[in-house]
Amino acid sequence: VVLGGVTRLTGSGLSMVKWRPTGILPPGNQAAWEKEFEEFKEYPEWIMKRQYENFGVEDFKFIWFMEWSHRMAGRCVGFAFAVPLTYFAARGYVDRALAARLGLLFCMGGTQGLVGWWMVKSGLQKDALNVEEAETWQMNTQFSAVSPYRLTTHLSS
């Protein structure tokens, strides 16, 4: 929760424009960072806000790592929950009723990640820059933003 709050407060949430359930490694060299930064420039976060802030690759690296850390922390929590659950369930230490409840908790955690993706996707809509196609909440902001409804869902799930 704290890392998610910091990600939100630093405006880092829309920095990673690719989403893969398995995760991605950070770019390995300056050329790879430049390529990632150029991809970022195609999205509303750059077009509507960041280009006016004297925002460079080093600034981009900071927000990218904030979002990457947020996503990886979620994956680590899921892994830390699933591995021991699987181990103890396989050895018979977890009865069926408890296994079902713990499995449900695991699925709820995974849903949190999916809702996070759904939320971020709302702020990465290139076609939403078209005034005729933009949603009302996007027209009422001066910068790129995620849907407040999706953000509320992510925070409350």
C-alpha positions in Angstrom: 0.0 0.0 0.0 2.8 2.4 0.9 4.7 1.7 -2.3 1.5 2.2 -4.3 0.9 5.5 -2.6 4.5 6.7 -3.3 4.0 5.6 -6.9 0.9 7.7 -7.2 2.4 10.7 -5.4 5.5 10.7 -7.6 3.3 10.4 -10.8 5.1 7.3 -11.7 2.2 5.0 -12.5 2.0 5.7 -16.2 5.7 5.5 -16.9 5.7 1.8 -17.9 3.7 1.6 -21.1 4.1 -2.2 -21.5 2.5 -4.7 -19.2 3.5 -8.3 -19.1 2.1 -10.6 -16.4 5.5 -12.2 -16.0 7.2 -8.8 -15.6 10.1 -7.3 -17.5 13.7 -6.5 -16.7 14.9 -2.9 -16.6 16.6 -1.7 -19.8 20.3 -2.8 -19.7 22.1 0.1 -21.3 21.7 3.7 -22.4 20.4 2.8 -25.8 17.7 0.6 -24.3 16.7 3.4 -21.9 16.5 5.8 -24.9 14.2 3.4 -26.7 12.0 3.0 -23.7 11.8 6.7 -23.3 10.9 7.2 -26.9 8.0 4.7 -26.5 6.9 6.6 -23.4 6.7 9.8 -25.5 4.0 8.3 -27.6 1.5 8.2 -24.7 -0.7 10.9 -23.1 1.5 11.2 -20.0 4.2 12.7 -22.1 2.0 14.5 -24.6 -0.2 16.2 -22.0 2.2 16.8 -19.2 5.8 15.7 -19.0 7.1 17.4 -22.2 6.4 20.8 -20.5 8.5 19.9 -17.4 12.1 19.8 -18.9 11.8 16.0 -18.4 14.7 13.9 -19.5 15.9 10.3 -19.6 17.2 10.5 -16.0 13.9 11.7 -14.7 12.2 9.0 -16.7 14.4 6.3 -15.1 13.3 7.4 -11.7 9.5 7.2 -12.4 10.1 4.0 -14.4 11.8 2.3 -11.4 9.1 3.5 -9.1 6.4 1.8 -11.2 8.6 -1.2 -11.8 9.2 -1.6 -8.0 5.5 -1.3 -7.4 4.7 -4.1 -9.9 7.5 -6.3 -8.8 6.5 -5.9 -5.1 3.0 -7.2 -6.0 4.5 -10.2 -7.8 6.9 -10.9 -4.9 3.9 -10.9 -2.5 2.1 -13.3 -4.7 5.1 -15.6 -4.9 5.7 -15.4 -1.2 2.1 -16.5 -0.6 1.8 -19.1 -3.3 5.1 -21.1 -2.7 4.6 -21.9 1.0 0.9 -22.5 0.4 1.7 -25.0 -2.3 4.4 -26.6 -0.2 2.3 -27.1 2.9 -0.8 -28.1 1.0 1.1 -30.7 -1.0 2.4 -32.2 2.2 -1.0 -32.4 3.8 -0.5 -29.6 6.4 -3.4 -27.6 5.1 -6.9 -29.1 5.2 -9.3 -28.7 2.3 -11.4 -25.9 3.9 -8.3 -23.8 4.7 -6.8 -24.5 1.3 -9.9 -23.2 -0.4 -9.9 -20.0 1.7 -6.2 -19.5 1.1 -6.7 -20.1 -2.6 -9.4 -17.5 -2.7 -7.1 -15.0 -1.0 -4.4 -15.7 -3.6 -6.9 -15.1 -6.4 -8.0 -11.9 -4.7 -4.4 -10.8 -4.7 -4.0 -11.6 -8.4 -7.2 -9.7 -9.1 -5.6 -6.6 -7.4 -2.9 -6.8 -10.1 -5.4 -7.1 -12.9 -7.4 -4.2 -11.6 -4.1 -2.2 -11.4 -3.5 -3.0 -15.1 -7.0 -2.0 -16.0 -6.6 1.3 -14.1 -3.2 2.1 -15.8 -4.7 1.2 -19.2 -7.2 4.0 -18.8 -4.4 6.5 -18.6 -2.5 5.1 -21.6 -5.2 5.4 -24.2 -3.7 7.2 -27.1 -7.0 7.6 -28.9 -8.4 9.4 -25.8 -6.4 12.4 -26.9 -9.0 12.9 -29.6 -11.4 15.5 -28.1 -14.4 13.8 -29.7 -13.5 10.4 -28.2 -12.2 11.5 -24.8 -14.1 10.5 -21.7 -15.6 13.3 -19.6 -13.1 12.9 -16.7 -10.2 13.3 -19.2 -11.6 16.5 -20.5 -11.8 17.9 -16.9 -8.0 17.5 -16.2 -5.1 19.5 -17.4 -2.9 16.4 -17.7 -2.9 12.7 -18.4 -4.7 10.8 -15.7 -6.2 7.4 -14.9 -9.9 7.0 -14.6 -10.9 8.1 -11.0 -13.4 5.2 -11.0 -10.7 2.6 -11.8 -8.3 4.2 -9.3 -11.0 3.9 -6.6 -11.6 0.3 -7.6 -7.8 -0.4 -7.4 -7.5 1.3 -4.0 -10.5 -0.5 -2.5 -10.0 -4.0 -3.8 
